[in-house]
Amino acid sequence: MEEGFGESIKDKRKVGIYLSHRYSGKTLTEIAEWYGEIKESGISQIVRRLSLQRARDRDLNKRIVDIERRLREWEEGVGLSNV
């Protein structure tokens, strides 16, 4: 993850969980199993809270938008956008 999501690994993990939920197509259970030490309800709470925080925090939103852009570029580069 990028610098700027806070000093905490937890903050970076939350952004990863948020993006996993938005873009992976996996269930809450699958995401929880992949990240470990968290339940489905925890995934749901992180996604909800980060969505609210993103709406209030322009800097956070800008960083997430940048990651989303790079994910789309990567997806197009490896040909996943046609799947």
MARROFI-252871 format. One record per residue (C-alpha): residue number from 1; residue in three letters; x, y, z. Coordinates in steps of 0.2 Angstrom, whole numbers, plus 5000, padded with zeros to 4 digits. Example, Ala and Ser with C-alpha at 12.3 -4.5 7.8 and 13.67 -1.06 7.14 Angstrom:
2
num=1; residu=ALA; east=5062; north=4978; up=5039;
num=2; residu=SER; east=5068; north=4995; up=5036;
END
This chain:
83
num=1; residu=MET; east=5000; north=5000; up=5000;
num=2; residu=GLU; east=5005; north=5018; up=4998;
num=3; residu=GLU; east=5012; north=5029; up=5012;
num=4; residu=GLY; east=5000; north=5041; up=5019;
num=5; residu=PHE; east=4986; north=5029; up=5025;
num=6; residu=GLY; east=4993; north=5032; up=5042;
num=7; residu=GLU; east=5008; north=5024; up=5051;
num=8; residu=SER; east=4998; north=5009; up=5056;
num=9; residu=ILE; east=4998; north=4993; up=5047;
num=10; residu=LYS; east=4980; north=4992; up=5053;
num=11; residu=ASP; east=4975; north=5007; up=5042;
num=12; residu=LYS; east=4983; north=4999; up=5027;
num=13; residu=ARG; east=4974; north=4982; up=5031;
num=14; residu=LYS; east=4958; north=4991; up=5032;
num=15; residu=VAL; east=4960; north=4999; up=5015;
num=16; residu=GLY; east=4965; north=4982; up=5008;
num=17; residu=ILE; east=4949; north=4974; up=5015;
num=18; residu=TYR; east=4939; north=4988; up=5008;
num=19; residu=LEU; east=4946; north=4986; up=4991;
num=20; residu=SER; east=4945; north=4967; up=4992;
num=21; residu=HIS; east=4926; north=4969; up=4996;
num=22; residu=ARG; east=4923; north=4981; up=4982;
num=23; residu=TYR; east=4933; north=4973; up=4968;
num=24; residu=SER; east=4936; north=4954; up=4972;
num=25; residu=GLY; east=4918; north=4947; up=4970;
num=26; residu=LYS; east=4922; north=4937; up=4985;
num=27; residu=THR; east=4910; north=4935; up=5000;
num=28; residu=LEU; east=4913; north=4942; up=5017;
num=29; residu=THR; east=4917; north=4925; up=5023;
num=30; residu=GLU; east=4930; north=4922; up=5010;
num=31; residu=ILE; east=4938; north=4939; up=5013;
num=32; residu=ALA; east=4938; north=4936; up=5032;
num=33; residu=GLU; east=4946; north=4919; up=5029;
num=34; residu=TRP; east=4959; north=4927; up=5018;
num=35; residu=TYR; east=4964; north=4941; up=5030;
num=36; residu=GLY; east=4962; north=4930; up=5045;
num=37; residu=GLU; east=4959; north=4935; up=5063;
num=38; residu=ILE; east=4943; north=4944; up=5058;
num=39; residu=LYS; east=4925; north=4938; up=5056;
num=40; residu=GLU; east=4912; north=4943; up=5042;
num=41; residu=SER; east=4904; north=4956; up=5053;
num=42; residu=GLY; east=4921; north=4964; up=5055;
num=43; residu=ILE; east=4924; north=4965; up=5036;
num=44; residu=SER; east=4906; north=4973; up=5035;
num=45; residu=GLN; east=4910; north=4986; up=5048;
num=46; residu=ILE; east=4927; north=4990; up=5040;
num=47; residu=VAL; east=4919; north=4993; up=5023;
num=48; residu=ARG; east=4905; north=5003; up=5031;
num=49; residu=ARG; east=4916; north=5014; up=5041;
num=50; residu=LEU; east=4929; north=5017; up=5028;
num=51; residu=SER; east=4915; north=5021; up=5015;
num=52; residu=LEU; east=4909; north=5035; up=5028;
num=53; residu=GLN; east=4927; north=5041; up=5031;
num=54; residu=ARG; east=4931; north=5041; up=5013;
num=55; residu=ALA; east=4916; north=5053; up=5010;
num=56; residu=ARG; east=4922; north=5065; up=5023;
num=57; residu=ASP; east=4941; north=5064; up=5020;
num=58; residu=ARG; east=4946; north=5071; up=5003;
num=59; residu=ASP; east=4964; north=5065; up=5005;
num=60; residu=LEU; east=4959; north=5047; up=5009;
num=61; residu=ASN; east=4947; north=5047; up=4995;
num=62; residu=LYS; east=4961; north=5054; up=4983;
num=63; residu=ARG; east=4973; north=5040; up=4988;
num=64; residu=ILE; east=4959; north=5026; up=4986;
num=65; residu=VAL; east=4954; north=5033; up=4969;
num=66; residu=ASP; east=4973; north=5032; up=4964;
num=67; residu=ILE; east=4974; north=5014; up=4969;
num=68; residu=GLU; east=4957; north=5010; up=4960;
num=69; residu=ARG; east=4964; north=5018; up=4944;
num=70; residu=ARG; east=4980; north=5008; up=4945;
num=71; residu=LEU; east=4970; north=4992; up=4948;
num=72; residu=ARG; east=4960; north=4996; up=4932;
num=73; residu=GLU; east=4976; north=4999; up=4922;
num=74; residu=TRP; east=4983; north=4983; up=4929;
num=75; residu=GLU; east=4967; north=4974; up=4925;
num=76; residu=GLU; east=4967; north=4980; up=4907;
num=77; residu=GLY; east=4986; north=4977; up=4905;
num=78; residu=VAL; east=4984; north=4958; up=4909;
num=79; residu=GLY; east=4968; north=4957; up=4899;
num=80; residu=LEU; east=4956; north=4954; up=4914;
num=81; residu=SER; east=4943; north=4967; up=4908;
num=82; residu=ASN; east=4937; north=4956; up=4895;
num=83; residu=VAL; east=4933; north=4941; up=4907;
END
